[in-house]
Amino acid sequence: MNDNAKLFTDGQAYERVMGRWSQLVATQFLDWLGLPNGLSWVDVGCGNGAFTEILIDRCAPASVTAVDPSEGQLEYARTRPGTKSAQFRVGDAQALPFGNAEFEAAAMALVISFVPDPAKAAAEMARVVRPGGWAATYMWDVEGGGLPTSPMYRAMKLLGLPYVTPPGSVNSRMEAMQGFWQRAGLRGIETRVIRIPVTFANFDDYWESNILLVGPLGQALARLPAAERERLKNHLRETLPAAPDRTITHEAFANAVKGQVPG
Ligand SMILES: C[S@@+](CC[C@H](N)C(=O)[O-])C[C@H]1O[C@@H](n2cnc3c(N)ncnc32)[C@H](O)[C@@H]1O
Protein backbone atom coordinates (compact mmCIF):
# COMPACT_ATOMS: atom_id res chain seq x y z
CA MET A 1 0.00 0.00 0.00
CA ASN A 2 1.47 3.44 -0.88
CA ASP A 3 1.55 6.18 1.80
CA ASN A 4 -1.47 7.99 0.34
CA ALA A 5 -3.54 4.82 0.46
CA LYS A 6 -2.66 4.50 4.17
CA LEU A 7 -4.51 7.79 4.79
CA PHE A 8 -7.75 5.88 4.34
CA THR A 9 -8.15 2.71 6.34
CA ASP A 10 -11.34 3.22 8.39
CA GLY A 11 -14.44 2.90 6.21
CA GLN A 12 -16.91 4.15 8.82
CA ALA A 13 -14.95 7.30 9.69
CA TYR A 14 -14.44 7.93 5.97
CA GLU A 15 -18.20 7.80 5.46
CA ARG A 16 -18.80 10.73 7.81
CA VAL A 17 -15.87 12.85 6.61
CA MET A 18 -16.15 12.22 2.88
CA GLY A 19 -18.24 9.28 1.68
CA ARG A 20 -21.60 11.06 1.89
CA TRP A 21 -20.22 14.00 -0.13
CA SER A 22 -18.75 11.66 -2.71
CA GLN A 23 -22.21 10.16 -3.16
CA LEU A 24 -23.74 13.57 -3.92
CA VAL A 25 -21.14 14.14 -6.64
CA ALA A 26 -21.53 10.56 -7.90
CA THR A 27 -25.20 11.11 -8.70
CA GLN A 28 -24.50 14.11 -10.93
CA PHE A 29 -21.42 12.45 -12.42
CA LEU A 30 -23.33 9.34 -13.50
CA ASP A 31 -26.16 11.43 -14.95
CA TRP A 32 -23.54 13.34 -16.93
CA LEU A 33 -21.95 10.11 -18.24
CA GLY A 34 -25.39 9.03 -19.43
CA LEU A 35 -24.33 5.42 -20.08
CA PRO A 36 -26.94 2.69 -20.58
CA ASN A 37 -27.91 0.19 -17.90
CA GLY A 38 -26.54 -3.34 -17.97
CA LEU A 39 -22.83 -2.61 -18.53
CA SER A 40 -19.88 -4.32 -16.86
CA TRP A 41 -18.05 -1.73 -14.71
CA VAL A 42 -14.78 -1.50 -12.86
CA ASP A 43 -14.67 0.94 -9.91
CA VAL A 44 -11.04 1.95 -9.32
CA GLY A 45 -10.08 3.09 -5.78
CA CYS A 46 -13.55 2.17 -4.52
CA GLY A 47 -12.58 2.76 -0.87
CA ASN A 48 -15.54 2.18 1.43
CA GLY A 49 -17.92 1.71 -1.52
CA ALA A 50 -19.53 5.17 -1.43
CA PHE A 51 -19.41 5.55 -5.20
CA THR A 52 -20.00 1.83 -5.85
CA GLU A 53 -23.36 2.02 -4.08
CA ILE A 54 -24.59 4.93 -6.20
CA LEU A 55 -23.29 3.28 -9.37
CA ILE A 56 -25.32 0.13 -8.66
CA ASP A 57 -28.41 2.15 -7.76
CA ARG A 58 -28.39 4.43 -10.81
CA CYS A 59 -26.84 2.32 -13.60
CA ALA A 60 -28.14 -1.20 -12.87
CA PRO A 61 -24.82 -2.67 -14.04
CA ALA A 62 -24.54 -6.25 -15.29
CA SER A 63 -21.50 -6.49 -12.99
CA VAL A 64 -19.28 -4.26 -10.85
CA THR A 65 -15.73 -5.16 -9.89
CA ALA A 66 -14.27 -2.73 -7.37
CA VAL A 67 -10.64 -2.44 -6.28
CA ASP A 68 -8.79 -0.54 -3.54
CA PRO A 69 -5.43 -1.03 -1.79
CA SER A 70 -7.02 -0.70 1.68
CA GLU A 71 -8.49 -3.92 3.10
CA GLY A 72 -10.02 -1.87 5.98
CA GLN A 73 -12.03 0.21 3.52
CA LEU A 74 -13.07 -2.86 1.50
CA GLU A 75 -14.34 -4.51 4.67
CA TYR A 76 -16.79 -1.62 5.18
CA ALA A 77 -17.67 -1.55 1.46
CA ARG A 78 -18.81 -5.19 1.63
CA THR A 79 -21.24 -4.40 4.46
CA ARG A 80 -23.17 -1.70 2.59
CA PRO A 81 -26.73 -2.78 1.82
CA GLY A 82 -26.43 -1.40 -1.71
CA THR A 83 -23.24 -3.19 -2.77
CA LYS A 84 -24.20 -6.86 -2.41
CA SER A 85 -23.86 -7.44 -6.16
CA ALA A 86 -20.32 -5.99 -6.37
CA GLN A 87 -17.09 -7.98 -6.29
CA PHE A 88 -14.50 -6.25 -4.08
CA ARG A 89 -10.79 -7.01 -4.21
CA VAL A 90 -7.45 -5.48 -3.29
CA GLY A 91 -5.81 -3.70 -6.22
CA ASP A 92 -3.77 -0.70 -7.33
CA ALA A 93 -4.98 1.78 -9.94
CA GLN A 94 -1.51 1.79 -11.51
CA ALA A 95 -1.46 -1.97 -12.12
CA LEU A 96 -5.05 -3.14 -12.38
CA PRO A 97 -5.31 -6.89 -11.81
CA PHE A 98 -7.32 -7.47 -15.00
CA GLY A 99 -6.75 -8.45 -18.62
CA ASN A 100 -7.23 -6.12 -21.57
CA ALA A 101 -10.76 -5.05 -22.55
CA GLU A 102 -12.49 -6.93 -19.69
CA PHE A 103 -15.00 -4.13 -18.94
CA GLU A 104 -17.38 -1.80 -20.74
CA ALA A 105 -16.89 1.16 -18.39
CA ALA A 106 -14.35 2.29 -15.80
CA ALA A 107 -14.80 4.93 -13.11
CA MET A 108 -12.38 6.33 -10.53
CA ALA A 109 -14.01 8.52 -7.87
CA LEU A 110 -11.90 10.90 -5.72
CA VAL A 111 -8.69 8.94 -6.24
CA ILE A 112 -6.50 10.72 -8.81
CA SER A 113 -4.80 12.99 -6.24
CA PHE A 114 -3.76 10.01 -4.14
CA VAL A 115 -2.21 7.94 -6.92
CA PRO A 116 1.55 8.52 -7.32
CA ASP A 117 1.36 8.12 -11.12
CA PRO A 118 -2.05 9.31 -12.37
CA ALA A 119 -1.04 8.96 -16.04
CA LYS A 120 -0.42 5.27 -15.43
CA ALA A 121 -3.82 4.94 -13.73
CA ALA A 122 -5.54 6.56 -16.74
CA ALA A 123 -3.65 4.25 -19.11
CA GLU A 124 -4.68 1.25 -17.03
CA MET A 125 -8.34 2.26 -17.14
CA ALA A 126 -8.11 2.64 -20.93
CA ARG A 127 -6.44 -0.78 -21.19
CA VAL A 128 -9.06 -2.74 -19.23
CA VAL A 129 -12.04 -1.18 -21.08
CA ARG A 130 -13.05 -2.60 -24.43
CA PRO A 131 -13.00 -0.41 -27.59
CA GLY A 132 -16.03 1.87 -27.61
CA GLY A 133 -16.32 1.77 -23.81
CA TRP A 134 -15.81 4.69 -21.44
CA ALA A 135 -13.35 5.73 -18.74
CA ALA A 136 -14.19 8.60 -16.41
CA THR A 137 -13.08 10.19 -13.17
CA TYR A 138 -13.84 12.99 -10.73
CA MET A 139 -11.79 14.67 -8.04
CA TRP A 140 -12.40 17.66 -5.78
CA ASP A 141 -10.75 20.76 -7.22
CA VAL A 142 -8.18 20.81 -4.43
CA GLU A 143 -6.21 23.85 -5.64
CA GLY A 144 -9.38 25.81 -6.39
CA GLY A 145 -10.74 25.29 -2.84
CA GLY A 146 -13.35 22.72 -3.85
CA LEU A 147 -12.74 20.18 -1.08
CA PRO A 148 -15.55 19.68 1.45
CA THR A 149 -12.80 20.26 4.02
CA SER A 150 -11.49 23.48 2.37
CA PRO A 151 -12.86 25.84 5.08
CA MET A 152 -10.87 23.90 7.67
CA TYR A 153 -7.69 24.06 5.58
CA ARG A 154 -8.17 27.82 5.08
CA ALA A 155 -8.67 28.39 8.82
CA MET A 156 -5.52 26.42 9.68
CA LYS A 157 -3.51 28.49 7.23
CA LEU A 158 -4.92 31.75 8.57
CA LEU A 159 -4.10 30.82 12.18
CA GLY A 160 -0.57 29.78 11.25
CA LEU A 161 -1.13 26.19 12.33
CA PRO A 162 1.10 23.51 10.80
CA TYR A 163 -0.43 23.36 7.37
CA VAL A 164 -0.73 20.19 5.39
CA THR A 165 -1.22 20.42 1.68
CA PRO A 166 -3.70 17.92 0.38
CA PRO A 167 -1.68 15.40 -1.64
CA GLY A 168 -1.50 15.55 -5.43
CA SER A 169 -3.32 18.90 -5.50
CA VAL A 170 -1.97 19.76 -8.93
CA ASN A 171 -3.40 16.54 -10.39
CA SER A 172 -6.93 17.61 -9.49
CA ARG A 173 -6.81 20.58 -11.85
CA MET A 174 -9.07 20.22 -14.85
CA GLU A 175 -6.22 20.67 -17.35
CA ALA A 176 -4.16 18.02 -15.56
CA MET A 177 -6.99 15.49 -15.57
CA GLN A 178 -7.78 16.24 -19.20
CA GLY A 179 -4.07 15.74 -20.01
CA PHE A 180 -3.99 12.28 -18.37
CA TRP A 181 -7.04 11.27 -20.42
CA GLN A 182 -5.48 12.56 -23.65
CA ARG A 183 -2.19 10.77 -22.98
CA ALA A 184 -4.09 7.55 -22.31
CA GLY A 185 -5.35 7.77 -25.92
CA LEU A 186 -8.99 8.33 -24.98
CA ARG A 187 -11.23 10.06 -27.54
CA GLY A 188 -14.20 12.44 -27.42
CA ILE A 189 -12.94 13.81 -24.11
CA GLU A 190 -15.31 16.08 -22.21
CA THR A 191 -15.00 17.81 -18.85
CA ARG A 192 -17.38 19.23 -16.32
CA VAL A 193 -17.39 20.91 -12.90
CA ILE A 194 -19.80 19.31 -10.43
CA ARG A 195 -21.00 21.42 -7.49
CA ILE A 196 -22.67 20.15 -4.33
CA PRO A 197 -23.88 21.65 -1.05
CA VAL A 198 -22.06 20.35 2.02
CA THR A 199 -24.41 20.75 4.99
CA PHE A 200 -23.97 20.06 8.71
CA ALA A 201 -26.79 20.04 11.30
CA ASN A 202 -24.93 22.54 13.54
CA PHE A 203 -21.40 23.53 14.55
CA ASP A 204 -20.82 20.45 16.73
CA ASP A 205 -21.79 18.22 13.81
CA TYR A 206 -19.41 20.20 11.58
CA TRP A 207 -16.51 19.85 14.02
CA GLU A 208 -17.04 16.20 14.86
CA SER A 209 -17.44 15.30 11.20
CA ASN A 210 -14.15 16.90 10.25
CA ILE A 211 -11.77 15.89 13.05
CA LEU A 212 -12.03 12.13 12.59
CA LEU A 213 -8.67 10.49 12.06
CA VAL A 214 -9.07 9.93 8.35
CA GLY A 215 -7.45 11.54 5.33
CA PRO A 216 -4.62 14.08 5.35
CA LEU A 217 -6.60 16.70 7.28
CA GLY A 218 -7.79 14.34 10.03
CA GLN A 219 -4.25 13.16 10.57
CA ALA A 220 -2.88 16.73 10.73
CA LEU A 221 -5.55 17.71 13.26
CA ALA A 222 -4.71 14.72 15.43
CA ARG A 223 -1.10 15.92 15.63
CA LEU A 224 -2.10 19.41 16.90
CA PRO A 225 -1.63 20.16 20.63
CA ALA A 226 -5.03 20.35 22.42
CA ALA A 227 -4.77 24.14 22.96
CA GLU A 228 -4.17 24.75 19.25
CA ARG A 229 -7.06 22.52 18.30
CA GLU A 230 -9.26 24.52 20.67
CA ARG A 231 -8.08 27.80 19.10
CA LEU A 232 -8.99 26.43 15.66
CA LYS A 233 -12.37 25.26 16.91
CA ASN A 234 -13.20 28.67 18.43
CA HIS A 235 -12.13 30.47 15.28
CA LEU A 236 -14.35 28.25 13.13
CA ARG A 237 -17.29 28.58 15.51
CA GLU A 238 -17.05 32.38 15.21
CA THR A 239 -16.47 32.59 11.47
CA LEU A 240 -18.43 29.80 9.78
CA PRO A 241 -21.75 31.22 8.60
CA ALA A 242 -24.67 29.47 10.32
CA ALA A 243 -28.29 29.69 9.12
CA PRO A 244 -31.11 30.63 11.57
CA ASP A 245 -31.79 26.89 12.06
CA ARG A 246 -28.07 26.51 13.02
CA THR A 247 -27.16 24.49 9.93
CA ILE A 248 -23.81 25.22 8.33
CA THR A 249 -23.56 24.92 4.55
CA HIS A 250 -20.82 25.57 2.05
CA GLU A 251 -20.23 24.53 -1.53
CA ALA A 252 -17.77 21.86 -2.63
CA PHE A 253 -16.88 21.26 -6.26
CA ALA A 254 -15.19 18.52 -8.23
CA ASN A 255 -13.63 18.34 -11.67
CA ALA A 256 -14.74 15.48 -13.88
CA VAL A 257 -13.42 14.09 -17.16
CA LYS A 258 -14.67 11.34 -19.45
CA GLY A 259 -13.38 9.76 -22.65
CA GLN A 260 -14.02 6.83 -24.96
CA VAL A 261 -11.63 3.99 -25.74
CA PRO A 262 -10.92 4.11 -29.49
CA GLY A 263 -12.35 1.20 -31.42
C1 LIG B 1 -11.00 9.79 -1.07
S1 LIG B 1 -11.04 8.04 -1.15
C2 LIG B 1 -12.27 7.72 -2.43
C3 LIG B 1 -13.07 6.46 -2.18
C4 LIG B 1 -14.30 6.23 -3.04
N1 LIG B 1 -13.97 6.02 -4.43
C5 LIG B 1 -15.30 7.36 -2.92
O1 LIG B 1 -15.73 7.89 -3.93
O2 LIG B 1 -15.67 7.71 -1.82
C6 LIG B 1 -9.53 7.69 -1.95
C7 LIG B 1 -9.27 6.21 -2.12
O3 LIG B 1 -8.15 6.04 -2.98
C8 LIG B 1 -7.51 4.85 -2.57
N2 LIG B 1 -6.17 4.80 -3.17
C9 LIG B 1 -5.05 5.41 -2.75
N3 LIG B 1 -4.02 5.05 -3.56
C10 LIG B 1 -4.52 4.22 -4.51
C11 LIG B 1 -3.99 3.52 -5.61
N4 LIG B 1 -2.68 3.59 -5.91
N5 LIG B 1 -4.80 2.76 -6.36
C12 LIG B 1 -6.13 2.67 -6.09
N6 LIG B 1 -6.69 3.31 -5.05
C13 LIG B 1 -5.91 4.09 -4.27
C14 LIG B 1 -7.56 4.93 -1.05
O4 LIG B 1 -7.34 3.68 -0.44
C15 LIG B 1 -8.96 5.48 -0.83
O5 LIG B 1 -9.89 4.44 -0.64
PDBQT file of the ligand as one rigid body, heavy atoms in Angstrom, charges set to zero:
ROOT
HETATM    1  C1  LIG A 301     -10.997   9.789  -1.071  1.00  0.00    +0.000 C 
HETATM    2  S1  LIG A 301     -11.041   8.041  -1.149  1.00  0.00    +0.000 S 
HETATM    3  C2  LIG A 301     -12.267   7.719  -2.434  1.00  0.00    +0.000 C 
HETATM    4  C3  LIG A 301     -13.068   6.461  -2.185  1.00  0.00    +0.000 C 
HETATM    5  C4  LIG A 301     -14.297   6.229  -3.043  1.00  0.00    +0.000 C 
HETATM    6  N1  LIG A 301     -13.969   6.016  -4.430  1.00  0.00    +0.000 N 
HETATM    7  C5  LIG A 301     -15.297   7.361  -2.916  1.00  0.00    +0.000 C 
HETATM    8  O1  LIG A 301     -15.727   7.887  -3.929  1.00  0.00    +0.000 OA
HETATM    9  O2  LIG A 301     -15.670   7.705  -1.816  1.00  0.00    +0.000 OA
HETATM   10  C6  LIG A 301      -9.525   7.693  -1.946  1.00  0.00    +0.000 C 
HETATM   11  C7  LIG A 301      -9.273   6.209  -2.124  1.00  0.00    +0.000 C 
HETATM   12  O3  LIG A 301      -8.145   6.037  -2.980  1.00  0.00    +0.000 OA
HETATM   13  C8  LIG A 301      -7.515   4.854  -2.573  1.00  0.00    +0.000 C 
HETATM   14  N2  LIG A 301      -6.172   4.805  -3.166  1.00  0.00    +0.000 N 
HETATM   15  C9  LIG A 301      -5.048   5.407  -2.753  1.00  0.00    +0.000 A 
HETATM   16  N3  LIG A 301      -4.015   5.049  -3.560  1.00  0.00    +0.000 NA
HETATM   17  C10 LIG A 301      -4.525   4.225  -4.508  1.00  0.00    +0.000 A 
HETATM   18  C11 LIG A 301      -3.986   3.522  -5.614  1.00  0.00    +0.000 A 
HETATM   19  N4  LIG A 301      -2.681   3.588  -5.913  1.00  0.00    +0.000 N 
HETATM   20  N5  LIG A 301      -4.802   2.763  -6.359  1.00  0.00    +0.000 NA
HETATM   21  C12 LIG A 301      -6.129   2.674  -6.091  1.00  0.00    +0.000 A 
HETATM   22  N6  LIG A 301      -6.694   3.314  -5.051  1.00  0.00    +0.000 NA
HETATM   23  C13 LIG A 301      -5.912   4.087  -4.266  1.00  0.00    +0.000 A 
HETATM   24  C14 LIG A 301      -7.557   4.935  -1.049  1.00  0.00    +0.000 C 
HETATM   25  O4  LIG A 301      -7.336   3.679  -0.438  1.00  0.00    +0.000 OA
HETATM   26  C15 LIG A 301      -8.957   5.476  -0.828  1.00  0.00    +0.000 C 
HETATM   27  O5  LIG A 301      -9.892   4.440  -0.639  1.00  0.00    +0.000 OA
ENDROOT
TORSDOF 0
